[in-house]
Structure formats: structure tokens, C-alpha cells
Amino acid sequence: MALGESAVMDRRVIFCVDVDYFYAQCEELRNPALRAVPVVVCMYSARGEGSGAVATCNYIARRYGVRSGMPIYRARRLLRGVEGAAFISARDGFPYYEEKSAQVMAVLRSAADRFEQVSVDEAYLDVTQRVGSDFNRALELALNLKGRVKELTGLTCSVGVGPNKLLAKMAVDMKKPDGLTVVRPEEVREFLWPLPVGRLYGVGVKTEEKLREAGVSTIGDLARLPLERLVHLFGRSLGSYLYDAARGIDHEPVEEAAEVESISRMTTLRENTRDYNLIWPEMEALCEQVMEQVRLEGWMFRTISILLVMEDLTTQTRSHSLETPTNSLEVLKKVVRQLTTSYLREEGRLLVRRIGVKVSGLVRAHHQVSLREFL
């Protein structure tokens, strides 16, 4: 079988839809004045305004070198002296982000034969039946879908279209913001092979370094390596993935995301302590962060846990299971307060360094926002 032939034989039509710089675009939407300045949405830690990481930023901020995941202090340094640069706490915007995400996903779900939400701002759509495996019709549908998302939510999104999830995901990253890239089955080699090997989805920094040591610079170079060589270098699992991915082969179906097992948040205390008055405000903030994620993803939980990392780096956990699932912030705080108080009353000399809140036993909330409800 010739290279790329399996991808050509795959007649599915898959969309990957990614809302552009989601949190920052939401902030621009509710405050249009921000569209003209750098906007950085931050996940602050407990150790002050300079501590934490950038959740996302708009494209004006990116021109100055700001990137997602960057330490906030570094982003502030890059934007020092830039008039109007806005640093916004993601925590303050989560209810609004949740609302906008639900609206976008309802629109996307209505256009799909099969739908898979993979994050708050990204989803895969299998539209094979809708377009009869016709990529020209898929292009029309993608343009229409982008317009509907913009009209109904005010947000722009980028769309990648391909014969499988891998190619759709790589296509969506080619043109942003407000982009649309279509990779037809017969265009797989032309699209993939000239790209640097580090652009292949799933190739991290260490894997890229090892490939370059083996003389691989482009995805086309990778496609020329025999399977046995890749398995020798990376093991059976990763080696087989790289062999297929370099040829644009991916048979993974679009389906509802697998159920996650838990949601948790942790933070480092400003100082090591066993003082309830110092620990509880941070625990309470973690409860709010966990609940934001729970509601954003449409979960209810049955088990609540606290995690405490001591000054000697040992970890203590305490848990409580409810009779019925809930998504009540009041219940979460009440149980976490009880668990925290109970632990601190126990005999112990070690001080607490880090704390965490976790919910598990997750089930889907009964109410799901539909397109009809949104309209």
C-alpha cells in the first residue's frame, strides 16, 4: 500500500472547531474597548498577583511575545509600558465563560452527525452523512457554521476540515484567528510532509529532539522511516503512532468524551502553617475554582476530598462521600470546611505546605443546554 493511501481511503469528513483565544475573546466581547489593547487572562496563585500563569491572551498581546502557560510576572515584564495592557483574573470571568461555551457547543452540536467536546473551547464534529462525504459541501457547511457561531454568540472560531481527527486538528491550527483550512484526502501528503516534524500532533519537545538526532526534520522525513526503526527508537505504542500519523492515518471515531474521574485544584500556601485562619481562605478559593470547572463541564459529584502536602512533602488526604450527587458550592464548602477542621484538630507537628480540593464520583448533570433553549 502506497504512503498516504489509507488516508485517501478514509471518506469521513471531520471538523475540528476551536474558539479563538476563548477567555480573552470573551473579555473583549463584554468590554469592546479591550479589542484595541493587549489582554491577558490570568490564573493567579495564592502567592500574589505576580504568581500564576497566563490562561490565554489576545493576538495584540501575542505580538509582544506573551503566550499561554507563561508565568504572569514574565507577561507583565513583556507588556511593561504598553498603554492600556489589561491583566484579568480568569476566576472572575468563569460564570460568563461557562455561558458562552454552552452557547457555542449547542450551535456546533446541532450541525453534527456525531459530536465530541474536548474542552471548554474546542470540539470535533463528524459531518460525513450531512455532506455525503463531499468536501465541497463540507466547505460550505464550515463557512455557514462559523457564521452561525458569530451571529448567535458574538465569538469567532477557526475550523479545520479533514478526513480524520488528526488532520482536522492540525488543519485548525494553520490559520488563526477566524480561519478555515480544508485538507481533502488527496491532499494529505501535500499538506503534511513539508511541515516541520515538531508540528505533528503528539510530537513533544523530547520526541522532536530524538527525531532530529535521527535525521528527521520534516513530517515527510518521518514518513520515510520504516516502522521497525520507529519502534526501536520509541517503543511499540509511540512508534506505531508516529508511523501512522506521518501518513495522515487516524481511525479514532468522534464520540462523546470519556468520563473524567475527578476534578481538583491545588495551591501553595504563603507560609507553612497549621493555622485554620490562614488555611481556610485558600481552601475556600479552591472550592470556588473546582466548582467553576464542575459547572463548566456539566458534572455532579458524590465524593469530596481534601489533600494536604506537609513540610516534609508527605501527603495526607481526607474524604467524604455524599448519599446523592450534587453540584452545590455550599455543600462543597461545608464538607471541605469539616474535613479541614477535623484534620487540623488531630495531633501533629508537621506544618502544611500545599493544599488541594478534589471532587470525584462524577456523573453528568441532568440539565443540558440545547440549541432550542439557547434560541
C-alpha positions as CSV (number, residue, x, y, z in Angstrom):
1,M,0.0,0.0,0.0
2,A,1.4,3.4,-1.0
3,L,2.2,6.1,1.6
4,G,-1.0,8.1,2.3
5,E,-3.3,5.5,0.7
6,S,-5.1,4.7,3.9
7,A,-5.8,8.3,4.4
8,V,-7.2,8.6,0.9
9,M,-9.4,5.6,1.5
10,D,-10.9,7.3,4.6
11,R,-14.0,9.0,3.3
12,R,-15.1,10.5,6.6
13,V,-15.4,14.3,6.9
14,I,-14.4,15.6,10.3
15,F,-14.4,19.2,11.7
16,C,-12.2,20.4,14.5
17,V,-13.7,23.7,15.8
18,D,-11.6,25.9,18.1
19,V,-13.0,29.2,19.5
20,D,-10.2,31.8,19.1
21,Y,-8.3,32.9,22.2
22,F,-11.5,32.0,24.1
23,Y,-11.2,33.6,27.6
24,A,-9.6,36.8,26.2
25,Q,-12.2,37.0,23.3
26,C,-15.0,36.7,25.9
27,E,-13.5,39.6,27.8
28,E,-13.3,41.6,24.5
29,L,-17.0,40.8,23.9
30,R,-18.3,42.1,27.2
31,N,-15.9,45.1,27.1
32,P,-15.3,46.1,23.4
33,A,-12.7,48.7,24.5
34,L,-10.3,45.8,25.2
35,R,-10.1,45.0,21.5
36,A,-7.6,47.7,21.0
37,V,-5.2,46.7,23.8
38,P,-3.2,43.7,24.9
39,V,-5.5,41.4,27.0
40,V,-4.0,38.8,29.3
41,V,-6.4,36.4,31.2
42,C,-4.5,35.0,34.2
43,M,-4.8,32.1,36.6
44,Y,-3.4,33.7,39.8
45,S,-2.0,31.5,42.6
46,A,-2.2,32.2,46.3
47,R,1.2,33.8,46.4
48,G,0.3,37.2,45.0
49,E,-0.6,39.0,41.7
50,G,2.8,38.2,40.1
51,S,2.4,34.5,40.8
52,G,0.5,32.2,38.5
53,A,0.3,31.5,34.8
54,V,-1.3,33.0,31.7
55,A,-4.5,31.2,30.7
56,T,-4.8,32.9,27.3
57,C,-4.2,36.2,25.7
58,N,-5.4,38.1,22.6
59,Y,-3.4,38.5,19.5
60,I,-2.3,42.0,20.3
61,A,-0.6,40.6,23.5
62,R,1.0,37.8,21.4
63,R,2.8,40.4,19.2
64,Y,4.7,41.3,22.4
65,G,5.7,37.7,23.0
66,V,3.0,36.8,25.6
67,R,1.9,33.1,25.4
68,S,-0.5,30.7,27.2
69,G,1.2,29.0,30.1
70,M,3.8,31.7,30.6
71,P,4.4,32.9,34.1
72,I,2.4,36.1,34.8
73,Y,5.4,38.0,36.0
74,R,7.1,37.4,32.6
75,A,4.0,38.6,30.8
76,R,3.9,41.7,32.9
77,R,7.6,42.3,32.1
78,L,6.9,42.0,28.3
79,L,4.0,44.4,28.5
80,R,5.6,46.9,30.8
81,G,5.0,50.4,29.5
82,V,2.4,49.3,26.9
83,E,-0.6,51.6,27.4
84,G,-3.9,50.0,28.3
85,A,-2.5,46.5,28.8
86,A,-5.2,44.6,30.7
87,F,-4.5,41.7,33.2
88,I,-7.8,40.0,34.1
89,S,-8.4,37.2,36.6
90,A,-9.9,34.1,34.9
91,R,-11.7,33.3,38.2
92,D,-13.8,36.5,37.9
93,G,-14.9,35.6,34.4
94,F,-15.8,31.9,34.8
95,P,-19.6,32.3,35.0
96,Y,-19.6,34.3,31.8
97,Y,-17.1,31.9,30.1
98,E,-19.4,29.0,31.1
99,E,-22.4,30.7,29.5
100,K,-20.6,31.5,26.2
101,S,-19.1,28.0,26.0
102,A,-22.6,26.4,26.4
103,Q,-23.9,28.6,23.6
104,V,-21.1,27.7,21.2
105,M,-21.3,24.0,21.9
106,A,-25.1,24.0,21.4
107,V,-24.6,25.5,17.9
108,L,-21.9,23.1,17.0
109,R,-23.8,20.1,18.3
110,S,-26.8,21.0,16.1
111,A,-24.6,20.7,12.9
112,A,-23.0,17.3,13.7
113,D,-23.9,13.7,13.0
114,R,-21.6,12.9,15.9
115,F,-20.2,15.4,18.4
116,E,-17.3,15.4,20.8
117,Q,-16.5,18.3,23.1
118,V,-12.8,18.1,24.2
119,S,-12.5,21.3,26.2
120,V,-14.4,24.5,27.0
121,D,-13.5,26.0,23.6
122,E,-12.9,23.0,21.3
123,A,-14.9,20.2,19.7
124,Y,-14.8,17.6,17.0
125,L,-17.8,17.1,14.6
126,D,-18.3,14.2,12.3
127,V,-20.4,15.6,9.4
128,T,-19.9,12.7,7.0
129,Q,-23.6,12.0,6.5
130,R,-24.6,15.6,6.4
131,V,-22.3,16.3,3.5
132,G,-22.4,12.9,1.9
133,S,-18.5,12.6,2.1
134,D,-18.3,15.7,-0.2
135,F,-15.6,18.1,0.8
136,N,-17.0,20.9,-1.3
137,R,-20.3,20.6,0.7
138,A,-18.2,20.4,3.9
139,L,-16.5,23.7,3.0
140,E,-20.0,25.3,2.6
141,L,-21.1,23.9,5.9
142,A,-18.0,25.1,7.7
143,L,-18.5,28.6,6.4
144,N,-22.1,28.5,7.5
145,L,-21.2,27.2,10.9
146,K,-18.6,29.9,11.5
147,G,-21.2,32.5,10.6
148,R,-23.9,31.0,12.9
149,V,-21.4,30.9,15.8
150,K,-20.5,34.5,15.2
151,E,-24.1,35.6,14.8
152,L,-25.5,33.7,17.9
153,T,-22.6,34.1,20.3
154,G,-20.5,37.1,19.1
155,L,-17.4,34.9,19.0
156,T,-15.2,33.9,16.1
157,C,-13.8,30.4,15.7
158,S,-11.3,28.6,13.5
159,V,-12.3,25.4,11.7
160,G,-10.1,22.6,10.4
161,V,-11.7,20.1,8.0
162,G,-10.1,16.7,7.2
163,P,-10.8,13.0,6.7
164,N,-10.0,12.2,10.3
165,K,-9.5,13.9,13.7
166,L,-5.7,14.1,13.4
167,L,-5.8,16.0,10.1
168,A,-8.7,18.2,11.2
169,K,-6.8,19.1,14.4
170,M,-3.7,20.0,12.5
171,A,-5.7,22.0,9.9
172,V,-7.4,24.1,12.5
173,D,-4.0,25.4,13.8
174,M,-2.9,26.5,10.3
175,K,-5.0,29.7,10.1
176,K,-6.0,31.7,13.2
177,P,-7.9,33.7,14.2
178,D,-11.2,33.2,12.3
179,G,-9.5,30.7,10.0
180,L,-10.7,27.8,7.8
181,T,-8.4,25.2,6.4
182,V,-9.7,22.2,4.4
183,V,-7.5,19.1,3.8
184,R,-9.0,16.7,1.3
185,P,-7.9,13.1,1.3
186,E,-5.9,13.5,-1.9
187,E,-4.1,16.5,-0.3
188,V,-2.7,14.7,2.7
189,R,0.9,14.4,1.5
190,E,1.0,17.9,0.2
191,F,-0.4,19.2,3.5
192,L,1.6,17.1,5.9
193,W,5.0,16.3,4.5
194,P,6.6,19.8,4.2
195,L,5.8,20.7,7.8
196,P,8.5,20.6,10.5
197,V,8.2,17.3,12.4
198,G,7.5,19.3,15.6
199,R,4.2,20.4,14.1
200,L,2.9,16.8,14.0
201,Y,0.2,16.5,16.7
202,G,1.5,14.5,19.6
203,V,5.2,15.2,19.0
204,G,6.6,16.9,22.1
205,V,9.9,18.6,22.6
206,K,11.8,15.5,23.7
207,T,10.4,13.4,20.8
208,E,11.3,16.1,18.4
209,E,14.9,16.2,19.7
210,K,15.2,12.5,19.3
211,L,13.8,12.5,15.8
212,R,16.1,15.3,14.7
213,E,19.1,13.3,16.1
214,A,17.9,10.5,13.8
215,G,18.0,12.9,10.8
216,V,14.3,13.7,10.7
217,S,13.4,17.4,10.1
218,T,10.0,17.2,8.4
219,I,7.0,15.0,8.6
220,G,7.9,13.8,5.2
221,D,11.2,12.6,6.5
222,L,9.4,10.8,9.3
223,A,7.1,9.1,6.8
224,R,10.1,7.5,5.1
225,L,11.3,5.8,8.3
226,P,10.3,2.1,8.5
227,L,8.1,1.0,11.3
228,E,10.8,-1.2,12.8
229,R,13.1,1.8,13.2
230,L,10.4,3.9,14.9
231,V,9.5,1.1,17.3
232,H,13.2,0.6,18.1
233,L,13.5,4.3,18.9
234,F,10.2,5.0,20.7
235,G,8.7,1.7,21.7
236,R,5.7,-0.1,20.1
237,S,2.9,2.4,21.1
238,L,4.5,5.7,20.2
239,G,6.5,4.3,17.3
240,S,3.3,2.9,15.7
241,Y,1.5,6.2,16.3
242,L,4.3,8.2,14.6
243,Y,4.3,5.8,11.6
244,D,0.6,6.2,11.0
245,A,0.4,9.9,11.9
246,A,3.1,10.8,9.4
247,R,0.9,9.2,6.7
248,G,-2.2,11.0,7.9
249,I,-3.8,7.8,9.2
250,D,-6.1,8.1,12.2
251,H,-9.2,5.8,12.7
252,E,-10.3,7.2,16.1
253,P,-14.0,7.9,16.0
254,V,-15.7,11.1,17.0
255,E,-17.7,10.3,20.1
256,E,-18.7,11.8,23.4
257,A,-15.6,12.4,25.6
258,A,-14.8,9.7,28.1
259,E,-16.0,10.4,31.6
260,V,-13.3,12.0,33.7
261,E,-12.6,10.5,37.1
262,S,-12.1,13.7,39.2
263,I,-11.6,17.4,39.2
264,S,-9.1,19.0,41.5
265,R,-7.2,22.2,42.3
266,M,-4.2,22.8,44.4
267,T,-2.2,25.8,45.7
268,T,0.9,26.5,47.7
269,L,0.3,28.4,51.0
270,R,2.1,31.7,51.5
271,E,3.8,30.2,54.5
272,N,3.9,26.7,56.1
273,T,1.2,26.6,58.8
274,R,-1.4,24.7,60.7
275,D,-3.4,27.9,61.4
276,Y,-7.0,27.3,60.3
277,N,-7.5,31.1,59.8
278,L,-4.7,31.1,57.2
279,I,-5.6,27.8,55.5
280,W,-9.4,28.2,55.2
281,P,-9.5,31.3,52.9
282,E,-7.3,29.4,50.4
283,M,-9.4,26.2,50.7
284,E,-12.5,28.3,50.1
285,A,-10.9,29.8,46.9
286,L,-10.1,26.3,45.7
287,C,-13.7,25.2,46.3
288,E,-14.8,28.0,44.0
289,Q,-12.3,27.1,41.3
290,V,-13.3,23.4,41.4
291,M,-17.0,24.3,41.2
292,E,-16.4,26.6,38.2
293,Q,-14.9,23.7,36.3
294,V,-17.6,21.3,37.5
295,R,-20.4,23.5,36.2
296,L,-18.5,24.5,33.1
297,E,-18.2,20.8,32.1
298,G,-21.7,19.9,33.3
299,W,-20.8,17.5,36.1
300,M,-22.2,16.5,39.5
301,F,-20.1,14.8,42.2
302,R,-20.5,12.3,45.0
303,T,-17.2,12.3,46.8
304,I,-15.3,15.3,48.2
305,S,-11.6,15.2,49.3
306,I,-9.0,17.5,50.7
307,L,-5.3,17.0,50.0
308,L,-2.6,18.4,52.3
309,V,1.1,18.3,51.4
310,M,3.2,18.6,54.6
311,E,6.5,20.4,55.0
312,D,8.3,17.1,54.6
313,L,6.4,16.6,51.3
314,T,4.3,13.7,52.6
315,T,0.7,13.9,51.6
316,Q,-2.4,13.5,53.7
317,T,-5.9,13.0,52.3
318,R,-9.4,13.1,53.9
319,S,-12.6,12.3,52.0
320,H,-16.4,12.2,52.5
321,S,-19.0,10.6,50.2
322,L,-22.5,12.0,49.8
323,E,-25.6,9.9,49.6
324,T,-26.6,11.6,46.3
325,P,-24.6,13.6,43.7
326,T,-24.6,17.4,43.8
327,N,-23.1,20.4,42.2
328,S,-23.8,22.7,45.1
329,L,-21.0,25.1,46.1
330,E,-22.5,25.4,49.5
331,V,-22.3,21.7,50.1
332,L,-18.7,21.5,48.8
333,K,-17.6,24.3,51.1
334,K,-19.4,22.8,54.1
335,V,-17.7,19.4,53.7
336,V,-14.3,20.8,52.9
337,R,-14.5,23.0,56.0
338,Q,-15.4,20.0,58.1
339,L,-12.6,17.9,56.7
340,T,-10.1,20.7,57.2
341,T,-11.2,21.4,60.7
342,S,-11.1,17.7,61.6
343,Y,-7.6,17.2,60.3
344,L,-6.2,20.3,62.0
345,R,-7.5,19.1,65.3
346,E,-5.6,15.9,65.0
347,E,-2.3,15.6,66.8
348,G,0.6,16.5,64.6
349,R,3.6,18.7,64.5
350,L,4.2,19.0,60.8
351,L,3.1,22.2,59.1
352,V,1.0,22.3,55.9
353,R,2.8,23.5,52.8
354,R,0.3,22.8,50.0
355,I,-3.5,22.2,50.0
356,G,-5.9,20.9,47.5
357,V,-9.6,20.2,46.9
358,K,-10.9,17.3,44.8
359,V,-14.3,16.0,43.7
360,S,-14.9,12.6,42.3
361,G,-17.6,10.1,41.6
362,L,-18.6,12.3,38.7
363,V,-21.9,12.0,36.8
364,R,-23.4,14.2,34.2
365,A,-25.8,16.8,35.4
366,H,-29.4,16.1,34.2
367,H,-29.8,19.5,32.5
368,Q,-28.1,20.1,29.2
369,V,-28.4,23.4,27.3
370,S,-29.8,22.7,23.9
371,L,-29.8,25.0,20.8
372,R,-33.6,25.3,21.2
373,E,-33.2,26.6,24.8
374,F,-30.4,28.9,23.7
375,L,-32.5,30.4,20.9
